[in-house]
């Protein structure tokens, strides 16, 4: 943990400021130690990572940790640039010289790409065991001395209210928390005036035949069946669906019925037809696993409900970027709402 971020941190239970007892240190980086709250709460720092959760808590999201440790995601940078960045921010200049909190950072791939884009400081919040595996593989402290990872729950972020004057981003994560609204308000709460909270959430389907079939015949029953399935079982199913996706007509029907999920797959410059098919397969396996993973929550929010929640947080529509573009159908791939704090 970098000492310079200590003034941004707080006890997630009480909001109190924290002090640090250092056991091992390299320059400004605390390798081992304890964060201490006036309330008496003590939060260990192990292997550079402040730990604000007990092991049994992050065991509950083991499927996410296994997912990111296995898939990594670093090979999907072009998707991130063409979808999330282009449709949400317009370009990577949005990250330059900003303090960024990456909420539910998974493998750390997005944090890495924002660092590469010139972010001044990136603080990644992640609950799962990926913080001790793939994140460490992707982001070396020697290469990125402006990066800190914190193990915590994003619905109780250990960051002071109104502390982040840059970007708090929660991309493709908030639907996996217990309460979308509670998490959104908690994350918006750490944004300083002038900063912005950027997020998206799975959308409820429009009423109709395919939505009924997905909810009651295909996706809904499968999701319930996979809830307690092993990592290997869900991965095997996802690989099967990756193969099905490459069958003309059948693969797109499987996506339509939510038996699988691919998303848009951008074509790389100079990419051969065969390489593009491989990328379609890999993305289908990843997205299908994510859709059916054995995590506890996977909310889908109706548009009207999400719009009302956002406007309640920020009543001035002029301060909500992408407000209209976000709710069109088909939705631009990867787009997020940019909620500025007054």
Backbone as numpy.savetxt, mean C-alpha at the origin, in Angstrom:
# Nx Ny Nz CAx CAy CAz Cx Cy Cz
16.65 3.20 12.52 15.80 4.39 12.52 16.68 5.63 12.52
16.38 6.56 11.65 17.14 7.80 11.59 16.71 8.73 12.72
17.67 9.22 13.46 17.36 10.08 14.61 16.59 11.32 14.20
16.81 11.80 12.99 16.16 13.05 12.60 14.64 12.92 12.45
14.13 11.67 12.35 12.68 11.55 12.26 12.02 11.42 13.63
12.82 11.34 14.70 12.24 11.18 16.04 11.21 12.27 16.38
11.45 13.55 16.03 10.44 14.57 16.34 9.10 14.36 15.64
9.09 13.53 14.58 7.83 13.26 13.87 7.02 12.15 14.54
7.67 11.36 15.39 7.03 10.17 15.95 6.27 10.46 17.24
5.33 9.57 17.54 4.58 9.67 18.79 4.12 8.29 19.20
3.69 8.18 20.43 3.08 6.95 20.92 1.73 6.79 20.21
1.53 5.71 19.44 0.27 5.58 18.69 -0.95 5.42 19.59
-0.73 5.04 20.85 -1.86 4.87 21.77 -2.28 6.18 22.43
-1.30 7.05 22.71 -1.60 8.27 23.48 -1.31 9.56 22.74
-0.52 9.48 21.67 -0.11 10.70 20.96 1.06 11.41 21.62
1.60 10.87 22.71 2.71 11.51 23.41 4.00 11.45 22.59
4.87 12.46 22.72 6.18 12.40 22.07 7.02 11.27 22.67
8.02 10.82 21.93 8.85 9.70 22.34 10.30 10.13 22.54
10.97 9.46 23.43 12.42 9.59 23.56 13.03 8.24 23.20
14.34 8.23 22.97 14.99 7.01 22.53 16.13 6.64 23.46
16.19 5.35 23.79 17.33 4.78 24.50 18.10 3.93 23.48
19.34 4.30 23.20 20.11 3.69 22.12 21.04 2.61 22.66
20.96 1.44 22.08 21.87 0.34 22.42 22.99 0.23 21.40
22.65 0.40 20.12 23.62 0.31 19.03 23.29 1.37 17.99
24.30 2.04 17.49 24.10 3.16 16.59 25.21 3.22 15.56
24.85 3.57 14.31 25.83 3.85 13.26 25.53 5.25 12.72
26.35 6.22 13.08 26.09 7.60 12.68 24.75 8.05 13.23
23.86 8.49 12.34 22.53 8.95 12.76 21.53 7.80 12.83
21.93 6.62 12.43 21.02 5.48 12.32 21.05 4.65 13.60
19.90 4.52 14.24 19.77 3.68 15.44 19.50 2.25 14.99
20.43 1.34 15.33 20.29 -0.06 14.92 19.45 -0.83 15.93
19.75 -0.64 17.21 19.03 -1.30 18.29 18.76 -0.28 19.39
17.60 -0.38 20.00 17.26 0.52 21.10 15.80 0.40 21.47
15.30 1.42 22.16 13.91 1.43 22.62 13.37 2.85 22.51
12.16 2.97 22.00 11.43 4.24 22.03 10.56 4.23 23.28
10.62 5.32 24.05 9.97 5.35 25.36 8.94 6.47 25.38
7.73 6.14 25.85 6.64 7.10 25.97 6.47 7.52 27.43
6.04 8.76 27.69 5.76 9.17 29.07 4.72 8.28 29.75
3.89 7.61 28.95 2.86 6.73 29.51 3.45 5.44 30.07
4.72 5.18 29.73 5.34 3.94 30.15 5.45 2.91 29.04
4.79 3.15 27.92 4.92 2.24 26.79 6.35 2.27 26.27
6.87 1.09 25.92 8.21 0.96 25.38 8.13 0.20 24.06
8.68 0.79 23.03 8.62 0.20 21.70 10.04 -0.10 21.21
10.36 -1.36 20.97 11.73 -1.71 20.62 12.11 -1.26 19.21
13.37 -0.97 19.03 13.96 -0.79 17.71 14.87 -1.98 17.49
14.55 -2.81 16.51 15.35 -3.99 16.22 15.76 -3.98 14.76
17.07 -4.13 14.53 17.60 -4.15 13.17 17.13 -2.93 12.38
17.24 -1.74 13.01 16.92 -0.42 12.44 15.43 -0.11 12.39
14.57 -1.06 12.72 13.13 -0.89 12.52 12.42 -0.67 13.86
11.78 0.50 14.07 10.92 0.67 15.25 9.72 -0.27 15.14
9.40 -0.96 16.24 8.33 -1.96 16.22 7.21 -1.50 17.15
6.08 -1.12 16.55 4.95 -0.63 17.33 3.84 -1.67 17.46
4.14 -2.92 17.11 3.14 -3.99 17.21 3.79 -5.22 17.80
2.98 -6.02 18.48 3.46 -7.29 19.01 3.45 -8.34 17.90
4.30 -9.37 18.01 4.39 -10.39 16.95 3.05 -11.02 16.60
2.18 -11.23 17.59 0.89 -11.88 17.27 0.01 -10.99 16.40
0.25 -9.68 16.44 -0.53 -8.77 15.60 -0.11 -8.90 14.14
1.21 -8.79 13.87 1.61 -8.88 12.47 1.53 -10.30 11.94
1.39 -11.30 12.82 1.13 -12.67 12.37 -0.22 -12.73 11.65
-1.14 -11.83 12.03 -2.48 -11.82 11.42 -2.45 -11.39 9.96
-1.36 -10.76 9.52 -1.24 -10.37 8.10 -0.08 -11.12 7.47
0.15 -12.33 7.95 1.27 -13.13 7.44 1.16 -13.34 5.94
-0.06 -13.47 5.42 -0.22 -13.71 3.98 0.34 -12.55 3.17
0.18 -11.31 3.68 0.76 -10.17 2.97 2.28 -10.22 2.99
2.85 -10.52 4.15 4.30 -10.63 4.23 4.82 -11.70 3.29
4.17 -12.87 3.29 4.58 -13.94 2.39 4.43 -13.53 0.93
3.35 -12.79 0.65 3.09 -12.33 -0.72 4.22 -11.44 -1.21
4.58 -10.43 -0.42 5.60 -9.50 -0.88 6.99 -10.13 -0.86
7.26 -10.98 0.13 8.55 -11.66 0.15 8.72 -12.56 -1.08
7.60 -13.12 -1.56 7.66 -14.02 -2.71 7.66 -13.25 -4.03
6.73 -12.30 -4.19 6.57 -11.64 -5.49 7.49 -10.43 -5.67
7.84 -9.79 -4.58 8.67 -8.58 -4.54 7.98 -7.38 -5.18
7.73 -7.36 -6.48 7.03 -6.27 -7.16 7.98 -5.31 -7.89
9.30 -5.42 -7.67 10.21 -4.44 -8.28 10.19 -4.49 -9.79
9.74 -5.59 -10.39 9.71 -5.68 -11.85 8.51 -4.96 -12.47
7.66 -4.35 -11.63 6.46 -3.71 -12.14 6.55 -2.18 -12.09
7.76 -1.66 -12.19 7.93 -0.21 -12.13 7.20 0.50 -13.27
7.24 -0.10 -14.47 6.57 0.56 -15.60 5.08 0.67 -15.36
4.47 -0.36 -14.75 3.05 -0.26 -14.39 2.82 0.92 -13.45
3.67 1.03 -12.45 3.55 2.12 -11.48 3.67 3.48 -12.16
4.63 3.62 -13.07 4.82 4.89 -13.77 3.63 5.21 -14.68
3.19 4.21 -15.45 2.14 4.45 -16.44 0.76 4.58 -15.82
0.56 3.98 -14.64 -0.76 3.96 -14.03 -0.82 4.88 -12.80
-0.22 4.45 -11.70 -0.31 5.22 -10.46 0.23 6.63 -10.62
1.44 6.74 -11.15 2.08 8.06 -11.24 1.40 8.93 -12.30
1.26 8.41 -13.50 0.70 9.22 -14.59 -0.73 9.66 -14.30
-1.56 8.74 -13.81 -2.97 9.06 -13.63 -3.29 9.77 -12.32
-2.38 9.66 -11.34 -2.61 10.33 -10.06 -1.86 11.65 -9.97
-0.58 11.65 -10.34 0.27 12.81 -10.13 0.68 13.53 -11.41
0.60 12.85 -12.53 1.06 13.44 -13.78 2.50 13.12 -14.09
3.33 12.92 -13.09 4.73 12.60 -13.29 5.45 12.49 -11.96
6.69 12.01 -12.00 7.44 11.77 -10.77 7.95 13.04 -10.12
7.85 14.19 -10.81 8.27 15.45 -10.20 7.49 15.75 -8.92
6.31 15.15 -8.80 5.49 15.36 -7.60 6.20 14.90 -6.34
7.17 13.99 -6.47 7.85 13.44 -5.30 9.14 14.19 -4.93
9.64 14.99 -5.85 10.95 15.61 -5.64 10.95 16.52 -4.42
11.95 16.30 -3.57 12.19 17.13 -2.37 11.06 17.05 -1.35
10.21 16.04 -1.44 9.10 15.91 -0.51 9.42 14.90 0.60
8.84 15.14 1.78 8.79 14.12 2.81 7.56 13.27 2.52
7.77 11.96 2.40 6.69 11.07 1.97 6.53 9.94 2.99
5.30 9.67 3.37 4.98 8.51 4.20 4.25 7.51 3.31
4.87 6.36 3.09 4.32 5.30 2.25 3.62 4.30 3.16
2.29 4.33 3.17 1.50 3.57 4.15 1.11 2.21 3.60
1.57 1.15 4.25 1.36 -0.19 3.74 2.29 -0.44 2.56
3.58 -0.18 2.78 4.55 -0.18 1.68 4.91 -1.53 1.12
4.45 -2.63 1.74 4.65 -3.97 1.18 6.11 -4.34 1.02
6.55 -4.50 -0.21 7.92 -4.92 -0.50 8.90 -3.76 -0.47
8.39 -2.54 -0.36 9.26 -1.37 -0.41 9.53 -0.87 -1.81
8.94 -1.52 -2.83 9.21 -1.13 -4.21 8.78 0.31 -4.48
7.58 0.68 -4.05 7.12 2.05 -4.29 7.98 3.05 -3.54
8.36 2.74 -2.32 9.27 3.62 -1.57 10.57 3.80 -2.33
11.12 2.72 -2.87 12.35 2.79 -3.63 12.20 3.70 -4.84
11.10 3.56 -5.56 10.91 4.36 -6.76 10.72 5.85 -6.43
10.09 6.14 -5.30 9.95 7.54 -4.89 11.29 8.12 -4.45
12.12 7.31 -3.82 13.48 7.74 -3.50 14.26 8.03 -4.78
14.14 7.15 -5.75 14.82 7.34 -7.03 14.33 8.60 -7.74
13.07 8.97 -7.48 12.49 10.17 -8.11 12.90 11.45 -7.39
13.68 11.34 -6.30 14.20 12.54 -5.65 13.50 12.94 -4.38
12.74 12.03 -3.76 12.10 12.37 -2.48 13.17 12.74 -1.45
12.87 13.74 -0.63 13.83 14.17 0.40 13.93 13.13 1.51
12.80 12.57 1.92 12.76 11.58 2.99 11.56 10.68 2.73
11.75 9.37 2.87 10.63 8.43 2.77 10.56 7.62 4.06
9.39 7.61 4.66 9.11 6.80 5.84 8.06 5.78 5.43
8.43 4.52 5.48 7.51 3.47 5.06 6.89 2.80 6.28
5.55 2.73 6.31 4.81 2.04 7.37 4.33 0.70 6.84
4.65 -0.37 7.55 4.25 -1.71 7.10 4.06 -2.61 8.31
2.97 -3.37 8.32 2.65 -4.22 9.45 3.29 -5.61 9.34
3.48 -6.11 8.14 3.84 -7.52 7.96 5.33 -7.78 8.15
5.67 -9.07 8.05 7.06 -9.48 8.21 7.94 -9.17 7.00
7.38 -8.50 5.99 8.21 -8.09 4.85 9.30 -7.11 5.26
9.10 -6.43 6.41 10.10 -5.44 6.84 11.44 -6.11 7.15
11.44 -7.39 7.44 12.67 -8.10 7.78 13.18 -8.97 6.64
12.53 -8.89 5.48 12.94 -9.73 4.36 13.09 -8.89 3.11
12.04 -8.80 2.31 12.16 -8.19 0.99 12.47 -6.70 1.06
11.97 -5.99 2.06 12.27 -4.55 2.16 13.77 -4.35 2.36
14.36 -5.17 3.22 15.81 -5.07 3.44 16.59 -5.41 2.18
16.05 -6.32 1.36 16.73 -6.67 0.11 16.62 -5.55 -0.92
15.49 -4.83 -0.90 15.26 -3.81 -1.94 15.91 -2.47 -1.64
15.99 -2.11 -0.36 16.44 -0.75 -0.01 17.56 -0.85 1.01
18.78 -0.63 0.54 19.94 -0.69 1.42 20.16 0.65 2.11
20.36 0.66 3.43 20.66 1.92 4.13 21.91 2.60 3.60
22.84 1.81 3.07 24.06 2.40 2.51 23.75 3.21 1.26
22.76 2.75 0.48 22.40 3.45 -0.75 21.36 4.54 -0.53
20.52 4.35 0.50 19.41 5.29 0.73 19.39 5.70 2.20
20.24 6.64 2.59 20.28 7.09 3.99 19.14 8.02 4.36
18.17 8.21 3.44 16.99 9.03 3.72 15.72 8.17 3.74
15.87 6.92 4.17 14.74 5.98 4.22 14.65 5.35 5.60
13.44 5.31 6.15 13.18 4.61 7.41 11.94 3.75 7.24
12.01 2.52 7.73 10.83 1.66 7.74 10.38 1.48 9.18
9.07 1.55 9.39 8.47 1.41 10.71 7.44 0.30 10.65
7.50 -0.64 11.58 6.51 -1.71 11.64 5.37 -1.28 12.56
4.20 -1.11 11.95 3.05 -0.60 12.70 1.78 -0.87 11.91
0.66 -0.62 12.54 -0.63 -0.67 11.87 -0.94 0.73 11.35
-1.37 0.83 10.09 -1.59 2.16 9.52 -2.87 2.82 10.03
-3.73 2.07 10.73 -4.89 2.74 11.30 -4.57 3.38 12.65
-3.33 3.14 13.15 -2.82 3.84 14.32 -1.39 4.27 14.02
-1.19 5.18 13.08 0.18 5.53 12.69 0.92 6.23 13.83
2.16 5.84 14.10 2.92 6.44 15.20 3.58 7.75 14.79
2.82 8.62 14.18 3.31 9.90 13.69 2.40 11.00 14.22
3.02 12.09 14.66 2.28 13.18 15.28 1.23 13.77 14.33
0.17 14.29 14.90 -0.85 14.99 14.11 -0.22 16.18 13.40
-0.65 16.41 12.17 -0.22 17.58 11.38 1.30 17.66 11.22
1.96 16.48 11.10 3.42 16.47 11.06 4.02 16.43 9.65
3.28 15.91 8.69 3.85 15.64 7.37 3.36 16.69 6.37
4.27 17.56 5.96 3.88 18.63 5.03 4.09 18.23 3.57
4.40 16.96 3.34 4.58 16.47 1.97 3.41 15.61 1.53
3.66 14.31 1.37 2.66 13.38 0.86 2.53 12.18 1.79
1.31 11.87 2.18 1.00 10.61 2.85 0.24 9.78 1.83
0.85 8.69 1.36 0.25 7.91 0.28 -0.10 6.51 0.76
-1.30 6.07 0.39 -1.78 4.73 0.76 -2.41 4.13 -0.49
-1.60 3.44 -1.29 -2.04 2.97 -2.60 -2.34 1.47 -2.56
-3.59 1.11 -2.90 -4.02 -0.29 -2.96 -3.87 -1.02 -1.62
-4.10 -0.30 -0.52 -3.90 -0.90 0.79 -5.09 -0.69 1.72
-5.71 0.48 1.68 -6.67 0.86 2.72 -7.86 -0.08 2.80
-8.20 -0.74 1.69 -9.33 -1.68 1.71 -9.04 -2.92 2.54
-7.76 -3.14 2.89 -7.40 -4.31 3.68 -7.33 -4.01 5.18
-7.72 -2.82 5.58 -7.76 -2.49 7.01 -9.17 -2.74 7.55
-9.28 -2.78 8.87 -10.56 -3.11 9.48 -11.65 -2.12 9.10
-11.32 -0.83 9.09 -12.28 0.22 8.74 -11.62 1.20 7.79
-12.12 1.27 6.56 -11.56 2.20 5.57 -11.66 3.64 6.08
-12.82 4.00 6.62 -13.01 5.38 7.07 -12.08 5.71 8.24
-11.98 4.82 9.21 -11.12 5.10 10.36 -9.65 5.25 9.96
-9.21 4.38 9.06 -7.82 4.46 8.60 -7.59 5.73 7.80
-8.53 6.07 6.92 -8.38 7.29 6.12 -8.28 8.52 7.01
-9.12 8.59 8.03 -9.09 9.76 8.92 -7.80 9.79 9.75
-7.32 8.62 10.15 -6.07 8.57 10.91 -4.90 9.05 10.06
-4.86 8.64 8.81 -3.76 9.04 7.94 -3.88 10.50 7.52
-5.10 10.96 7.28 -5.29 12.38 6.97 -4.89 13.23 8.17
-5.05 12.68 9.36 -4.71 13.42 10.57 -3.23 13.73 10.70
-2.35 12.92 10.11 -0.91 13.20 10.24 -0.40 14.15 9.17
-1.28 14.53 8.23 -0.91 15.48 7.18 -0.93 16.89 7.75
0.12 17.66 7.45 0.17 19.06 7.87 -0.58 19.93 6.86
-1.05 21.11 7.27 -1.64 22.03 6.30 -0.68 22.28 5.14
-1.21 22.15 3.94 -0.38 22.28 2.74 0.07 20.95 2.18
0.02 19.90 3.00 0.35 18.56 2.53 -0.88 17.88 1.96
-0.71 16.63 1.52 -1.85 15.93 0.93 -1.82 14.45 1.29
-3.02 13.91 1.39 -3.25 12.48 1.62 -3.71 11.89 0.29
-2.97 10.92 -0.23 -3.26 10.33 -1.54 -3.63 8.86 -1.32
-4.80 8.46 -1.78 -5.21 7.07 -1.57 -6.23 6.62 -2.59
-6.39 5.33 -2.69 -7.48 4.75 -3.48 -8.06 3.57 -2.70
-9.18 3.09 -3.17 -9.85 1.98 -2.49 -10.61 1.16 -3.52
-10.68 -0.14 -3.31 -11.47 -0.96 -4.21 -12.90 -0.42 -4.29
-13.44 -0.41 -5.50 -14.79 0.12 -5.73 -15.81 -1.01 -5.80
-16.99 -0.76 -5.24 -18.09 -1.70 -5.39 -18.56 -1.66 -6.84
-18.92 -2.82 -7.38 -19.39 -2.87 -8.76 -20.75 -2.23 -8.94
-21.01 -1.78 -10.15 -22.34 -1.24 -10.45 -23.35 -2.38 -10.42
-24.55 -2.10 -9.91 -25.58 -3.15 -9.89 -25.82 -3.71 -11.28
-25.93 -5.02 -11.39 -26.14 -5.64 -12.69 -25.86 -7.13 -12.61
-25.99 -7.82 -13.75 -25.86 -9.27 -13.79 -24.47 -9.72 -13.38
-23.43 -9.10 -13.97 -22.08 -9.54 -13.67 -21.72 -9.28 -12.21
-22.18 -8.18 -11.66 -21.91 -7.91 -10.24 -22.58 -8.95 -9.36
-23.81 -9.33 -9.70 -24.51 -10.37 -8.94 -23.75 -11.69 -9.02
-23.32 -12.05 -10.25 -22.59 -13.31 -10.43 -21.28 -13.28 -9.63
-20.55 -12.16 -9.71 -19.28 -12.06 -8.98 -19.49 -12.20 -7.47
-20.52 -11.55 -6.97 -20.75 -11.55 -5.52 -21.25 -12.88 -4.99
-22.05 -13.59 -5.79 -22.75 -14.76 -5.26 -22.38 -16.09 -5.91
-21.67 -16.07 -7.04 -21.37 -17.32 -7.74 -19.87 -17.54 -7.90
-19.12 -16.50 -8.23 -17.69 -16.70 -8.52 -16.80 -16.11 -7.42
-16.55 -14.83 -7.46 -15.59 -14.23 -6.53 -15.99 -14.41 -5.06
-17.23 -14.10 -4.74 -17.67 -14.15 -3.34 -17.44 -15.52 -2.70
-17.97 -16.60 -3.28 -17.75 -17.92 -2.69 -16.27 -18.33 -2.67
-15.53 -18.01 -3.74 -14.11 -18.35 -3.76 -13.34 -17.61 -2.67
-13.66 -16.34 -2.50 -12.99 -15.55 -1.48 -13.20 -16.17 -0.09
-14.43 -16.60 0.18 -14.71 -17.24 1.47 -13.97 -18.58 1.60
-13.90 -19.32 0.49 -13.22 -20.61 0.52 -11.73 -20.46 0.77
-11.13 -19.40 0.23 -9.68 -19.19 0.35 -9.29 -18.50 1.66
-10.27 -18.06 2.44 -9.96 -17.25 3.62 -8.99 -17.95 4.57
-9.12 -19.26 4.71 -8.25 -20.01 5.61 -7.30 -20.94 4.86
-7.14 -20.71 3.56 -6.27 -21.57 2.75 -4.81 -21.21 2.97
-3.94 -22.15 2.67 -2.51 -21.93 2.82 -1.97 -21.05 1.70
-0.81 -20.47 1.95 -0.12 -19.67 0.93 0.06 -20.49 -0.34
0.49 -21.75 -0.20 0.77 -22.59 -1.36 -0.48 -22.87 -2.18
-1.62 -23.04 -1.49 -2.88 -23.31 -2.20 -3.31 -22.12 -3.03
-3.26 -20.93 -2.44 -3.67 -19.73 -3.17 -2.69 -19.44 -4.30
-1.40 -19.68 -4.07 -0.42 -19.46 -5.13 -0.65 -20.42 -6.30
-0.96 -21.68 -6.00 -1.22 -22.66 -7.07 -2.44 -22.24 -7.89
-3.51 -21.80 -7.22 -4.69 -21.31 -7.94 -4.34 -20.10 -8.80
-3.55 -19.18 -8.25 -3.18 -17.97 -8.98 -2.35 -18.29 -10.22
-1.47 -19.28 -10.10 -0.68 -19.70 -11.26 -1.57 -20.33 -12.32
-2.55 -21.10 -11.88 -3.50 -21.68 -12.83 -4.23 -20.58 -13.58
-4.69 -19.57 -12.86 -5.41 -18.46 -13.49 -4.49 -17.64 -14.39
-3.19 -17.58 -14.05 -2.24 -16.92 -14.93 -2.18 -17.62 -16.29
-2.21 -18.96 -16.26 -2.24 -19.70 -17.51 -3.54 -19.51 -18.27
-4.66 -19.52 -17.55 -5.96 -19.32 -18.19 -6.04 -17.95 -18.86
-5.41 -16.95 -18.22 -5.47 -15.59 -18.78 -4.87 -15.51 -20.18
-3.95 -16.40 -20.50 -3.30 -16.38 -21.81 -4.13 -17.06 -22.90
-5.24 -17.70 -22.50 -6.13 -18.34 -23.48 -7.08 -17.29 -24.05
-7.05 -17.03 -25.36 -7.89 -15.98 -25.93 -9.36 -16.16 -25.56
-9.98 -15.09 -25.13 -11.39 -15.11 -24.77 -11.63 -15.64 -23.37
-11.13 -16.81 -23.07 -11.36 -17.43 -21.77 -10.72 -16.63 -20.64
-9.51 -16.15 -20.89 -8.81 -15.39 -19.86 -9.53 -14.10 -19.50
-10.03 -13.39 -20.50 -10.74 -12.14 -20.24 -12.07 -12.41 -19.54
-12.73 -13.53 -19.87 -13.98 -13.89 -19.19 -13.70 -14.19 -17.71
-12.61 -14.89 -17.43 -12.25 -15.17 -16.04 -12.02 -13.89 -15.26
-11.39 -12.90 -15.90 -11.22 -11.58 -15.27 -12.57 -10.92 -15.03
-13.44 -10.99 -16.02 -14.75 -10.34 -15.93 -15.56 -10.92 -14.77
-15.45 -12.22 -14.56 -16.19 -12.89 -13.49 -15.46 -12.84 -12.16
-14.28 -12.21 -12.15 -13.42 -12.08 -10.96 -12.97 -13.45 -10.43
-12.80 -14.39 -11.38 -12.10 -15.62 -11.04 -10.60 -15.35 -10.99
-10.20 -14.29 -11.68 -8.80 -13.86 -11.70 -8.78 -12.35 -11.89
-7.60 -11.79 -11.76 -7.45 -10.34 -11.95 -6.10 -10.08 -12.59
-6.13 -9.31 -13.68 -4.89 -8.96 -14.37 -4.59 -7.49 -14.26
-5.53 -6.63 -14.61 -5.26 -5.20 -14.71 -4.58 -4.89 -16.03
-4.34 -3.63 -16.29 -3.68 -3.23 -17.53 -2.19 -3.53 -17.45
-1.68 -4.08 -18.53 -0.26 -4.45 -18.58 0.41 -3.61 -19.66
1.18 -2.59 -19.28 1.80 -1.74 -20.30 2.85 -2.51 -21.08
2.98 -2.20 -22.37 4.01 -2.83 -23.20 5.30 -2.05 -23.09
6.39 -2.73 -22.75 7.69 -2.11 -22.61 8.26 -1.77 -23.99
9.10 -0.76 -24.04 9.75 -0.38 -25.28 10.62 -1.54 -25.76
10.39 -1.99 -26.99 11.19 -3.07 -27.56 10.83 -4.44 -27.06
9.75 -4.56 -26.28 9.35 -5.83 -25.71 8.77 -6.75 -26.79
9.20 -8.01 -26.83 8.67 -8.96 -27.80 7.28 -9.43 -27.38
6.58 -10.05 -28.32 5.24 -10.58 -28.02 5.32 -11.60 -26.89
6.34 -12.49 -26.95 6.47 -13.52 -25.95 6.77 -12.94 -24.58
7.64 -11.95 -24.52 7.95 -11.31 -23.23 6.72 -10.62 -22.65
5.90 -10.04 -23.53 4.68 -9.38 -23.06 3.70 -10.41 -22.49
3.61 -11.58 -23.13 2.75 -12.63 -22.60 3.24 -13.10 -21.23
4.54 -13.18 -21.07 5.10 -13.56 -19.77 4.72 -12.53 -18.71
4.76 -11.24 -19.09 4.41 -10.19 -18.13 2.93 -10.25 -17.77
2.08 -10.55 -18.75 0.64 -10.72 -18.48 0.44 -11.86 -17.48
1.14 -12.97 -17.70 1.04 -14.11 -16.80 1.47 -13.72 -15.39
2.63 -13.09 -15.26 3.17 -12.74 -13.95 2.26 -11.76 -13.22
1.72 -10.79 -13.96 0.85 -9.81 -13.32 -0.47 -10.44 -12.90
-0.98 -11.38 -13.69 -2.22 -12.07 -13.32 -2.01 -12.91 -12.07
-0.88 -13.59 -11.98 -0.60 -14.39 -10.78 -0.53 -13.50 -9.55
0.20 -12.38 -9.65 0.33 -11.46 -8.52 -1.02 -10.88 -8.11
-1.76 -10.34 -9.07 -3.02 -9.66 -8.74 -4.10 -10.64 -8.27
-4.10 -11.85 -8.84 -5.06 -12.86 -8.40 -4.74 -13.29 -6.98
-3.47 -13.49 -6.68 -3.09 -13.85 -5.32 -3.50 -12.74 -4.36
-3.26 -11.50 -4.74 -3.62 -10.38 -3.88 -5.12 -10.34 -3.63
-5.90 -10.65 -4.66 -7.35 -10.58 -4.56 -7.91 -11.69 -3.66
-7.27 -12.87 -3.67 -7.78 -14.00 -2.91 -6.95 -14.32 -1.67
-5.89 -13.53 -1.41 -5.03 -13.80 -0.27 -5.82 -13.95 1.03
-5.24 -14.66 1.97 -5.99 -15.02 3.18 -5.98 -13.91 4.23
-5.89 -12.64 3.78 -5.97 -11.52 4.71 -7.42 -11.34 5.17
-7.57 -10.63 6.28 -8.88 -10.60 6.94 -9.89 -9.69 6.24
-9.43 -8.60 5.63 -10.36 -7.59 5.12 -10.10 -7.30 3.65
-11.18 -7.10 2.91 -11.08 -6.72 1.49 -12.34 -5.93 1.14
-12.42 -4.70 1.65 -13.62 -3.88 1.47 -13.73 -3.36 0.03
-14.96 -3.26 -0.42 -15.27 -2.61 -1.69 -16.30 -1.52 -1.39
-15.93 -0.27 -1.62 -16.74 0.87 -1.17 -17.54 1.45 -2.34
-18.85 1.64 -2.17 -19.64 2.32 -3.21 -19.13 3.73 -3.45
-19.22 4.19 -4.69 -18.70 5.50 -5.05 -19.30 6.62 -4.20
-20.59 6.58 -4.01 -21.25 7.66 -3.26 -20.74 7.72 -1.82
-20.50 6.57 -1.22 -20.00 6.52 0.15 -18.58 7.07 0.24
-17.73 6.69 -0.72 -16.35 7.17 -0.70 -16.29 8.67 -0.96
-17.09 9.15 -1.91 -17.12 10.59 -2.22 -17.55 11.39 -0.99
-18.58 10.91 -0.30 -19.08 11.60 0.89 -18.01 11.63 1.98
-17.27 10.53 2.15 -16.23 10.47 3.17 -15.12 11.46 2.86
-14.71 11.54 1.62 -13.62 12.44 1.22 -14.05 13.90 1.39
-15.27 14.21 0.98 -15.75 15.59 1.11 -15.99 15.98 2.57
-16.20 15.01 3.41 -16.31 15.30 4.83 -14.94 15.65 5.42
-13.89 14.97 4.93 -12.53 15.29 5.39 -12.08 16.64 4.85
-12.39 16.89 3.58 -12.01 18.15 2.94 -13.22 18.68 2.18
-13.99 19.61 2.80 -15.24 20.08 2.19 -15.04 20.89 0.91
-13.83 21.39 0.65 -13.59 22.21 -0.53 -13.17 21.32 -1.69
-14.06 21.08 -2.67 -13.72 20.19 -3.79 -12.50 20.64 -4.57
-12.21 21.94 -4.56 -11.05 22.45 -5.29 -9.74 21.93 -4.70
-9.78 21.47 -3.46 -8.58 20.96 -2.80 -8.49 19.43 -2.85
-9.33 18.81 -3.68 -9.29 17.36 -3.85 -8.93 17.06 -5.29
-7.70 16.67 -5.50 -7.26 16.34 -6.85 -7.88 15.05 -7.34
-8.23 15.01 -8.64 -8.79 13.83 -9.31 -10.19 13.47 -8.82
-10.89 14.41 -8.22 -12.19 14.09 -7.63 -13.18 13.55 -8.66
-13.22 14.15 -9.83 -14.16 13.67 -10.85 -13.56 12.52 -11.65
-12.26 12.63 -11.97 -11.63 11.58 -12.78 -11.64 10.23 -12.06
-11.56 10.26 -10.74 -11.51 9.01 -9.97 -12.79 8.20 -10.13
-13.93 8.87 -10.27 -15.22 8.18 -10.23 -15.80 7.86 -11.60
-15.05 8.13 -12.67 -15.55 7.74 -13.98 -15.38 6.24 -14.17
-16.11 5.66 -15.09 -15.97 4.24 -15.43 -15.78 4.11 -16.93
-14.80 3.35 -17.42 -13.81 2.64 -16.60 -12.86 3.63 -15.93
-12.46 3.29 -14.73 -11.59 4.15 -13.95 -10.17 4.13 -14.51
-9.50 5.27 -14.60 -8.09 5.27 -15.03 -7.26 4.37 -14.10
-6.45 3.52 -14.67 -5.70 2.53 -13.89 -4.79 3.22 -12.87
-4.87 2.76 -11.64 -3.96 3.24 -10.61 -4.25 4.62 -10.05
-5.33 5.25 -10.46 -5.60 6.62 -10.04 -5.92 6.68 -8.55
-5.47 7.74 -7.90 -5.78 7.96 -6.50 -6.35 9.35 -6.28
-7.07 9.52 -5.20 -7.58 10.82 -4.79 -6.48 11.57 -4.05
-6.34 12.87 -4.31 -5.31 13.70 -3.68 -6.03 14.71 -2.78
-6.11 14.40 -1.50 -6.86 15.22 -0.57 -5.90 16.16 0.16
-5.95 17.43 -0.19 -5.07 18.43 0.43 -5.66 18.91 1.76
-4.78 19.19 2.70 -5.25 19.73 3.97 -5.12 21.23 3.98
-6.18 21.89 4.38 -6.20 23.37 4.41 -5.33 23.90 5.55
